[in-house]
Amino acid sequence: MKRTYLILLIVVACAAVLGMFIVEHTGYVLISWKSFRYESSLWMFLALLTAVLALLYGLRTLIKMTLVSTGLVNPWSRRNQGRRLRLAAEQGILDLAQGHWKEALRHLRRAAEGEAKPLVYLLGAATAAEKLGYSEEADQLLEQALNKQPSAEVAIALAHADLQLQRADDAGAQETLQAMHELHPQHSEVLLRLQALLRQRQDWSALIGLLPALRKCKRLSSEQLQRIEHQAWSGRLSTICTLNTDQQEALKSLDSAWQGLSGKLQHDPQLVAAYATELLRLNAQQQAESLLRHTLNNNLNDALIELYGRTQAKDTSRQLQLAESWLKQAPNNPILLRTLGRLSLRNQLWGKARDYFESSLRLHRQAHTCAELARLLNHLGDTQRSNQLFAESFSLLEHSLPALPQPVLGKESATS
């Protein structure tokens, strides 16, 4: 209250001082232009000028309020159009997330019409169109997005590849991704999508060609790169026989592919096994035996030991002696013992083969070992034990087979 009185007192004092100043100094203003002449005191002129400015400000405010109110009411005003586009965008994204494809397509197409950079809306609309089975319209929407935002060609190409995969057009998706890889060789997402598709399509040659770029992109760990490299080269080696009907040509292509591997990869057990398997398929027994022998001298890998038992060297007796020398390193390896049994069979050493097979079974009951021993015992005339082992072999093999479907009682009785 005291502050109010103080302010009022100051205002009154200022008004009194201003009044005294106006009385003592009235001033004079003269404006003359052609036939127009205006003259008054300075203070009257200032009062008139203030009134004119206040009138103009009030008129401006009134016009602005009129325009705003008209924009709120007029459905075609810019304000209402922008509001409708925002609502369409929000609803379209919501519809897309909920799987309402038809509504999403309609709303997102509408939202894209009012945007200078409508990439997000057009990509969403293309996805919705593809879900509805409108593949041609989806492609047109992606083309429209590319025309509007050519700088986003990688994002649009990735979306296009996804749509092609949904159509089961794997070849088209691969072509799209490879085209982007040629234009953007260091783009990591393009590389990752392309390598995944090449692995799915088992295009091993193309995947091998992509390996240097995958190492540079730094998106995959060393373990992942090693796994992809092994898969690519194993697949490449294993498909050569199917691509070449002529045995000599296939063997030549196989050797050429093997020579393309680095020295480190040529000592990798997984790749050696893949190469040896194809050599055996092409009946290159001596070459397979030599490869496996040199590798096993440094690495007693079970897969390689198994393959070695299927090879046949020129000197089968020496082959058996070499394999028996590995027992010093792995005396309780059931796979090595089974391999020794097979090599003994090849040398017609029936008793030794029987001992090796039985020793292998004592360490690990395996279907192949049971079958080998059963076949040998049948040859030796022990049919009762042979039949038992054959039955055990089938029993062990059954565990690795998919379970049979259980019969439905109603259907069973109906058919009977």
Secondary structure as GFF3:
##gff-version 3
##sequence-region A 1 416
A	DSSP	alpha_helix	2	24	.	.	.	ID=ss1
A	DSSP	beta_strand	29	33	.	.	.	ID=ss2
A	DSSP	beta_strand	36	40	.	.	.	ID=ss3
A	DSSP	alpha_helix	42	73	.	.	.	ID=ss4
A	DSSP	alpha_helix	78	98	.	.	.	ID=ss5
A	DSSP	alpha_helix	101	113	.	.	.	ID=ss6
A	DSSP	alpha_helix	119	131	.	.	.	ID=ss7
A	DSSP	alpha_helix	135	148	.	.	.	ID=ss8
A	DSSP	three_ten_helix	150	152	.	.	.	ID=ss9
A	DSSP	alpha_helix	153	166	.	.	.	ID=ss10
A	DSSP	alpha_helix	170	183	.	.	.	ID=ss11
A	DSSP	alpha_helix	188	201	.	.	.	ID=ss12
A	DSSP	alpha_helix	204	217	.	.	.	ID=ss13
A	DSSP	alpha_helix	222	243	.	.	.	ID=ss14
A	DSSP	alpha_helix	247	259	.	.	.	ID=ss15
A	DSSP	three_ten_helix	265	267	.	.	.	ID=ss16
A	DSSP	alpha_helix	269	281	.	.	.	ID=ss17
A	DSSP	alpha_helix	285	296	.	.	.	ID=ss18
A	DSSP	alpha_helix	302	308	.	.	.	ID=ss19
A	DSSP	alpha_helix	316	325	.	.	.	ID=ss20
A	DSSP	three_ten_helix	326	328	.	.	.	ID=ss21
A	DSSP	alpha_helix	334	346	.	.	.	ID=ss22
A	DSSP	alpha_helix	350	363	.	.	.	ID=ss23
A	DSSP	alpha_helix	367	380	.	.	.	ID=ss24
A	DSSP	alpha_helix	383	398	.	.	.	ID=ss25
A	DSSP	alpha_helix	409	415	.	.	.	ID=ss26
###
